[in-house]
């Protein structure tokens, strides 16, 4: 079955074909570790995790690289303002290096709580200064750079198709409209290397052929993706806010240095908003995953909430919606427990065509640009299908969860319902009574089970027993 993905570069869904048969290289933009990630940030990482799981579901071997930005990212996209690591250092009283270590570990804990598969390599910008300097040298040799008083800049006028990812060619860019020009030649030119201000003491700076300083934000992703995935790789991901500046400038650096496409596919997720505002670290609407946990929400309830919307659709966060998602996930777990309970007690034989229909349809949906909302709807349809045995339903559900990542199998192990021998006898006796439509006896046996501490629910899919 073919896999189609929406390629931002072509602005349409395209059939995915990897560079190397059976193998996929993915680069995903990681966090800037000067503060906690908020749940809007984490939407990107859940989307990328679903992509990775879908690729693996389609039998691809995935090599996944993620950067950790621990230096050189200024407050604004215009290469001005304050370094975020220095800002975080002053806010907390810790060194910039301590800040980076602390928030990197906090980010990894968020990933674990959301059941996000770790990349093959977390690449820290500070560990790859040499590679970044080498890339600047290559660009300098090819005539793409110039020097001004505050750093070395990339001359975007030297690329005829600069801004193709964001369709900047069809937009009018005036000097000063997006950024302050200063000594820059073009409004879209960006810093490759920023010089340290001799009046300020920086905690993170390095020597370079052009003077002491630190790398521009975009440089690290170009240098590290090339080192670990090659000059051209399969897929690059991030949030839509990366399209007009960060990813556009990555492409400029790579194509300027190597003369070939950086990545064949560019995938971007939409924003998670709070009412009418974008969630951001600079605003009042800064909600973290630990804060949700403190309020009694499961991290996987947030994951379930995200799966209910397509990654390319804007999503409005509310605690009412999250509560609904938590209830939905709880219901799913309860369904799985009941399937496990009844799988060894029923004699129903499932037609393999019914099982294959759901497996094939699920693969079709997730292979159509990661259509998780309809895949979840299919899951509930499958669970209510009376033509499939409990054993097969559980098997299908666990297969689906390879993509959903909701830890259904682990939940079964952790919260296994223990049914006593006496209760087992009553359950069988009650099943027989219901089969014979002896409702009086059925009610009497129900009362016995409830007195023993069991919850008995009779529904269209049969009887459910739980503690």
C-alpha positions as CSV (number, residue, x, y, z in Angstrom):
1,X,0.0,0.0,0.0
2,X,1.4,3.4,-1.0
3,X,2.1,6.2,1.6
4,X,1.2,9.7,0.7
5,X,2.4,12.8,2.7
6,X,1.6,16.5,2.4
7,X,4.8,18.1,1.2
8,X,5.0,21.7,2.1
9,X,7.6,22.2,-0.6
10,X,5.1,21.2,-3.3
11,X,2.0,22.3,-1.3
12,X,0.2,19.0,-2.1
13,X,0.1,15.3,-1.0
14,X,2.7,13.3,-2.8
15,X,3.5,9.7,-3.0
16,X,6.4,9.0,-0.6
17,X,9.4,7.2,-2.1
18,X,12.6,7.0,0.0
19,X,16.1,7.7,-1.3
20,X,17.2,4.3,-0.2
21,X,14.8,1.4,-0.5
22,X,13.3,0.3,2.8
23,X,15.2,3.1,4.7
24,X,14.1,6.6,5.8
25,X,16.1,9.4,7.2
26,X,14.2,12.0,9.3
27,X,15.4,15.2,10.8
28,X,13.1,16.9,13.3
29,X,13.7,20.3,14.9
30,X,14.1,19.9,18.6
31,X,13.6,22.4,21.5
32,X,15.5,25.5,22.6
33,X,16.3,24.4,26.1
34,X,16.1,27.7,28.1
35,X,12.7,26.8,29.6
36,X,10.1,24.0,29.7
37,X,8.4,23.0,26.5
38,X,4.7,24.0,26.5
39,X,2.0,21.7,25.3
40,X,1.8,23.6,22.0
41,X,5.5,22.8,21.4
42,X,4.8,19.2,22.3
43,X,2.1,18.9,19.5
44,X,5.0,18.9,17.0
45,X,6.8,16.0,18.7
46,X,3.6,13.9,19.0
47,X,2.9,14.5,15.2
48,X,6.5,13.5,14.4
49,X,6.2,10.4,16.6
50,X,3.1,9.3,14.7
51,X,4.9,9.9,11.4
52,X,7.8,7.7,12.6
53,X,5.4,5.0,13.8
54,X,3.5,5.0,10.5
55,X,6.8,4.6,8.6
56,X,7.7,1.7,10.8
57,X,4.2,0.3,10.4
58,X,4.9,0.4,6.7
59,X,8.1,-1.7,7.3
60,X,10.6,1.2,6.8
61,X,13.7,1.3,8.9
62,X,13.9,4.8,10.3
63,X,16.9,6.8,11.2
64,X,15.7,9.8,13.3
65,X,17.9,12.8,14.2
66,X,16.7,15.6,16.5
67,X,18.7,18.7,17.5
68,X,18.9,20.3,20.9
69,X,19.3,24.0,20.6
70,X,21.4,25.0,23.6
71,X,23.1,28.1,22.2
72,X,22.8,30.9,19.6
73,X,19.1,31.3,19.4
74,X,18.2,34.9,19.8
75,X,14.8,36.2,21.0
76,X,13.8,37.4,17.5
77,X,14.0,35.9,14.1
78,X,15.7,39.0,12.9
79,X,19.0,38.0,14.5
80,X,18.7,40.7,17.1
81,X,17.8,40.8,20.8
82,X,19.0,38.6,23.6
83,X,20.4,35.0,23.5
84,X,17.7,32.8,25.1
85,X,20.3,30.8,27.1
86,X,21.7,33.9,28.7
87,X,18.1,35.1,29.4
88,X,17.3,31.8,31.1
89,X,20.5,32.0,33.1
90,X,19.6,35.3,34.6
91,X,16.1,34.2,35.3
92,X,17.1,31.2,37.3
93,X,20.5,32.1,38.7
94,X,22.1,29.0,37.0
95,X,24.8,29.0,34.4
96,X,23.8,28.7,30.7
97,X,25.3,25.2,30.7
98,X,23.3,24.1,33.7
99,X,20.1,25.6,32.2
100,X,20.7,23.6,29.0
101,X,21.2,20.3,30.9
102,X,18.2,20.9,33.2
103,X,15.7,21.7,30.5
104,X,17.1,19.0,28.1
105,X,16.3,16.4,30.8
106,X,12.9,18.0,31.4
107,X,12.1,17.8,27.7
108,X,13.2,14.1,27.5
109,X,10.9,13.4,30.5
110,X,8.0,15.0,28.6
111,X,8.7,12.7,25.6
112,X,8.7,9.7,27.9
113,X,5.4,10.7,29.5
114,X,3.8,11.1,26.1
115,X,5.2,7.7,24.9
116,X,7.2,9.4,22.2
117,X,9.9,7.2,20.7
118,X,13.4,8.7,21.2
119,X,15.4,9.7,18.1
120,X,18.5,7.7,17.3
121,X,20.5,10.8,18.2
122,X,19.9,13.9,20.3
123,X,22.4,16.4,18.7
124,X,23.4,19.3,20.9
125,X,24.4,22.4,19.0
126,X,27.3,23.0,21.4
127,X,28.8,19.6,20.5
128,X,28.9,20.5,16.8
129,X,30.6,23.9,16.6
130,X,33.3,22.5,14.3
131,X,30.8,21.3,11.8
132,X,29.0,24.6,11.9
133,X,32.2,26.5,11.3
134,X,33.1,24.2,8.4
135,X,29.8,24.9,6.8
136,X,30.3,28.7,7.0
137,X,33.8,28.2,5.4
138,X,32.2,26.3,2.6
139,X,29.6,29.0,2.0
140,X,32.2,31.7,2.2
141,X,34.3,29.9,-0.4
142,X,31.2,29.8,-2.7
143,X,30.6,33.5,-2.3
144,X,27.4,33.4,-0.2
145,X,28.6,35.3,2.8
146,X,29.6,38.8,3.8
147,X,30.8,40.4,7.0
148,X,29.3,43.3,8.9
149,X,30.1,44.7,12.4
150,X,27.9,42.2,14.3
151,X,28.6,39.0,12.4
152,X,28.9,36.9,9.2
153,X,25.7,36.9,7.1
154,X,24.2,34.8,4.3
155,X,23.4,36.8,1.2
156,X,20.0,35.6,0.1
157,X,20.1,37.5,-3.2
158,X,22.7,35.0,-4.4
159,X,20.0,32.3,-4.5
160,X,17.5,32.8,-7.3
161,X,14.8,30.6,-5.6
162,X,15.4,31.7,-2.0
163,X,12.1,31.4,0.0
164,X,10.5,28.7,-2.2
165,X,9.4,26.8,0.9
166,X,7.4,29.7,2.2
167,X,6.5,31.0,-1.3
168,X,8.4,34.3,-0.5
169,X,8.9,34.9,-4.2
170,X,5.3,35.9,-4.5
171,X,5.4,38.2,-1.5
172,X,6.7,41.8,-1.4
173,X,9.5,42.1,1.1
174,X,10.5,45.7,1.9
175,X,13.6,46.6,3.9
176,X,12.5,46.9,7.5
177,X,9.0,45.4,6.9
178,X,10.0,42.2,8.7
179,X,13.3,43.0,10.2
180,X,15.6,46.0,10.9
181,X,18.1,46.2,8.0
182,X,21.0,47.7,9.8
183,X,24.1,46.9,7.7
184,X,22.4,44.0,6.0
185,X,22.3,44.0,2.2
186,X,18.8,42.4,2.0
187,X,15.9,42.2,4.5
188,X,16.0,38.4,4.4
189,X,19.7,38.0,5.0
190,X,20.5,36.1,8.2
191,X,23.3,35.5,10.6
192,X,25.6,32.6,10.2
193,X,28.0,33.7,13.0
194,X,27.4,36.4,15.5
195,X,30.3,38.3,17.1
196,X,30.4,38.6,20.9
197,X,29.8,42.1,22.1
198,X,33.0,43.1,23.8
199,X,31.0,45.1,26.3
200,X,29.1,42.0,27.5
201,X,30.5,38.8,29.0
202,X,29.0,35.7,27.4
203,X,29.0,32.2,28.9
204,X,28.9,30.5,25.6
205,X,31.2,31.7,22.9
206,X,33.9,30.2,20.6
207,X,36.8,31.3,18.5
208,X,36.4,31.4,14.8
209,X,38.3,32.6,11.7
210,X,36.2,35.7,11.8
211,X,36.3,36.5,15.5
212,X,34.9,35.2,18.9
213,X,31.2,34.6,18.9
214,X,28.5,32.0,18.5
215,X,26.6,30.4,15.7
216,X,23.3,31.6,14.2
217,X,20.2,29.6,15.0
218,X,19.7,28.1,11.6
219,X,23.3,26.9,11.1
220,X,23.1,24.0,13.6
221,X,20.3,22.2,11.8
222,X,22.1,22.3,8.4
223,X,25.4,21.1,9.9
224,X,24.0,18.3,12.0
225,X,21.4,17.0,9.5
226,X,24.2,16.8,6.9
227,X,26.5,15.0,9.3
228,X,24.1,12.3,10.3
229,X,21.7,12.0,7.3
230,X,23.7,13.2,4.3
231,X,23.5,16.2,2.0
232,X,20.0,15.2,0.9
233,X,17.7,13.1,3.1
234,X,14.1,12.0,3.0
235,X,12.0,14.0,5.5
236,X,12.4,17.2,7.5
237,X,9.7,18.1,10.1
238,X,8.7,21.0,12.4
239,X,5.9,23.4,13.3
240,X,4.4,25.7,10.6
241,X,6.1,28.7,12.4
242,X,9.5,27.3,11.1
243,X,8.5,27.6,7.5
244,X,9.1,31.3,6.7
245,X,12.4,31.8,8.5
246,X,14.1,28.8,10.1
247,X,13.4,26.1,7.5
248,X,13.7,28.6,4.6
249,X,17.2,29.5,5.8
250,X,18.2,25.9,6.4
251,X,17.4,25.3,2.8
252,X,19.4,28.3,1.7
253,X,22.5,27.2,3.6
254,X,22.4,23.6,2.4
255,X,21.6,24.4,-1.2
256,X,24.2,27.1,-1.2
257,X,26.9,24.8,0.2
258,X,26.1,21.6,-1.6
259,X,24.1,22.6,-4.6
260,X,21.4,20.0,-4.1
261,X,18.0,19.7,-2.3
262,X,18.3,19.4,1.5
263,X,15.3,17.2,2.0
264,X,12.8,15.7,-0.4
265,X,9.8,16.0,1.9
266,X,9.0,18.9,4.4
267,X,6.2,18.2,6.8
268,X,4.7,20.8,9.2
269,X,2.1,20.6,11.9
270,X,-0.4,23.4,12.7
271,X,-0.6,25.4,15.9
272,X,-2.3,24.4,19.1
273,X,-4.2,27.5,20.2
274,X,-5.8,28.6,23.4
275,X,-9.1,30.3,22.5
276,X,-8.0,32.9,20.0
277,X,-4.3,33.1,20.9
278,X,-1.3,31.1,19.8
279,X,0.3,29.4,22.8
280,X,3.8,30.8,23.5
281,X,6.4,30.9,26.2
282,X,6.2,34.7,26.2
283,X,2.5,34.8,26.9
284,X,0.2,34.1,29.8
285,X,-1.1,30.9,28.1
286,X,2.0,28.9,28.9
287,X,0.8,25.4,29.8
288,X,3.3,22.6,30.4
289,X,2.8,18.8,30.5
290,X,3.8,18.7,34.3
291,X,1.1,21.3,35.0
292,X,-1.5,19.0,33.3
293,X,-0.3,16.1,35.4
294,X,-0.7,18.1,38.6
295,X,-4.3,18.8,37.6
296,X,-4.9,15.0,37.4
297,X,-4.6,14.5,33.7
298,X,-2.8,11.6,32.1
299,X,-0.1,12.7,29.6
300,X,-1.6,10.0,27.3
301,X,-4.9,11.7,27.5
302,X,-3.2,14.7,25.9
303,X,-1.8,12.5,23.3
304,X,-5.3,11.1,22.6
305,X,-6.6,14.6,22.4
306,X,-4.1,15.4,19.7
307,X,-4.8,12.2,17.7
308,X,-8.4,13.3,17.4
309,X,-7.4,16.2,15.1
310,X,-5.3,16.0,11.9
311,X,-1.8,17.4,12.3
312,X,-2.4,20.0,9.6
313,X,-5.5,21.4,11.3
314,X,-5.4,24.1,13.9
315,X,-6.5,22.8,17.3
316,X,-8.1,24.7,20.1
317,X,-7.1,23.5,23.6
318,X,-9.5,23.6,26.5
319,X,-9.7,21.7,29.7
320,X,-13.2,20.6,28.8
321,X,-11.8,19.0,25.6
322,X,-9.0,17.4,27.5
323,X,-11.4,16.0,30.1
324,X,-13.4,14.5,27.3
325,X,-10.3,13.0,25.8
326,X,-9.3,11.5,29.1
327,X,-12.7,9.9,29.5
328,X,-12.4,8.6,25.9
329,X,-9.0,7.1,26.7
330,X,-10.3,5.5,29.9
331,X,-13.2,4.0,28.0
332,X,-10.7,2.6,25.4
333,X,-8.7,1.0,28.2
334,X,-11.8,-0.5,29.8
335,X,-12.8,-1.9,26.4
336,X,-9.4,-3.5,26.1
337,X,-9.7,-5.1,29.6
338,X,-13.1,-6.5,28.7
339,X,-11.7,-8.0,25.5
340,X,-8.9,-9.6,27.3
341,X,-11.4,-11.0,29.9
342,X,-13.7,-12.5,27.3
343,X,-11.2,-13.6,24.8
344,X,-10.6,-16.9,26.7
345,X,-14.3,-17.4,27.5
346,X,-16.1,-17.1,24.2
347,X,-16.4,-19.6,21.4
348,X,-17.0,-17.2,18.6
349,X,-14.9,-17.7,15.5
350,X,-14.1,-14.6,13.4
351,X,-14.2,-14.6,9.7
352,X,-10.7,-13.6,8.6
353,X,-12.2,-11.2,6.0
354,X,-13.6,-9.1,8.8
355,X,-10.3,-8.8,10.5
356,X,-8.4,-8.1,7.3
357,X,-11.0,-5.4,6.4
358,X,-10.1,-3.4,9.5
359,X,-6.4,-3.9,9.3
360,X,-6.4,-2.9,5.6
361,X,-8.6,0.1,6.2
362,X,-6.5,1.3,9.1
363,X,-3.3,1.1,7.0
364,X,-5.1,2.9,4.2
365,X,-6.1,5.8,6.6
366,X,-2.8,6.3,8.3
367,X,-0.9,6.0,5.0
368,X,-3.1,8.9,3.7
369,X,-1.1,11.7,5.3
370,X,-1.4,10.3,8.8
371,X,-5.2,10.4,9.1
372,X,-5.4,9.7,12.8
373,X,-8.9,11.1,13.4
374,X,-10.5,8.7,11.0
375,X,-8.3,5.9,12.2
376,X,-9.6,6.5,15.7
377,X,-13.2,6.5,14.4
378,X,-12.4,3.2,12.6
379,X,-11.2,1.8,16.0
380,X,-14.5,2.4,17.7
381,X,-16.4,0.9,14.7
382,X,-14.3,-2.2,15.0
383,X,-14.9,-2.5,18.7
384,X,-18.7,-2.4,18.2
385,X,-18.6,-5.0,15.4
386,X,-20.4,-8.1,16.5
387,X,-18.9,-10.2,13.7
388,X,-15.5,-10.2,15.3
389,X,-14.5,-12.2,18.4
390,X,-13.1,-10.5,21.5
391,X,-9.8,-12.2,20.9
392,X,-9.5,-10.8,17.4
393,X,-10.7,-7.4,18.5
394,X,-7.9,-7.2,21.1
395,X,-5.4,-8.4,18.5
396,X,-6.5,-5.7,16.1
397,X,-6.6,-3.0,18.8
398,X,-3.0,-3.7,19.9
399,X,-1.9,-3.6,16.3
400,X,-3.5,-0.2,15.8
401,X,-1.8,1.0,19.0
402,X,1.6,0.5,17.3
403,X,0.7,3.8,15.6
404,X,-1.5,5.5,18.3
405,X,1.1,4.9,21.0
406,X,-1.5,4.9,23.8
407,X,0.1,2.1,25.8
408,X,-2.9,-0.2,25.7
409,X,-0.9,-3.4,26.2
410,X,0.9,-1.9,29.1
411,X,-2.3,-0.8,30.7
412,X,-3.6,-4.3,30.5
413,X,-0.7,-5.6,32.4
414,X,-0.8,-2.9,35.1
415,X,-4.5,-3.0,35.8
416,X,-5.4,-6.6,35.2
417,X,-8.9,-7.4,36.7
418,X,-8.7,-10.5,38.9
419,X,-11.8,-12.6,38.9
420,X,-12.2,-15.2,41.8
421,X,-13.2,-18.8,41.1
422,X,-16.5,-18.2,42.8
423,X,-17.2,-15.2,40.7
424,X,-16.2,-17.2,37.5
425,X,-18.9,-19.8,38.4
426,X,-21.5,-17.1,38.9
427,X,-20.6,-15.4,35.6
428,X,-21.0,-18.6,33.7
429,X,-24.3,-19.4,35.4
430,X,-25.6,-15.9,34.7
431,X,-24.5,-16.2,31.0
432,X,-26.6,-19.4,30.8
433,X,-29.6,-17.7,32.5
434,X,-29.4,-14.8,30.0
435,X,-29.1,-17.2,27.1
436,X,-32.3,-18.8,28.3
437,X,-33.9,-15.4,28.9
438,X,-34.4,-16.2,32.6
439,X,-34.1,-12.5,33.5
440,X,-35.1,-13.0,37.2
441,X,-32.3,-15.4,37.8
442,X,-29.9,-13.1,35.8
443,X,-30.8,-10.2,38.1
444,X,-30.3,-12.3,41.2
445,X,-26.8,-13.4,40.0
446,X,-25.9,-9.8,39.1
447,X,-26.7,-8.8,42.7
448,X,-24.4,-11.6,44.0
449,X,-21.6,-10.3,41.8
450,X,-22.1,-6.8,42.9
451,X,-22.1,-7.8,46.5
452,X,-18.7,-9.4,45.8
453,X,-17.4,-6.1,44.6
454,X,-17.7,-6.5,40.8
455,X,-19.3,-4.1,38.4
456,X,-21.6,-5.7,35.9
457,X,-22.6,-3.9,32.7
458,X,-24.8,-5.5,30.0
459,X,-24.6,-3.8,26.6
460,X,-25.0,-4.5,22.9
461,X,-21.5,-6.0,22.8
462,X,-22.2,-8.4,25.7
463,X,-21.5,-8.3,29.5
464,X,-18.6,-6.4,30.9
465,X,-17.2,-7.4,34.3
466,X,-14.7,-5.2,36.2
467,X,-13.7,-4.5,39.8
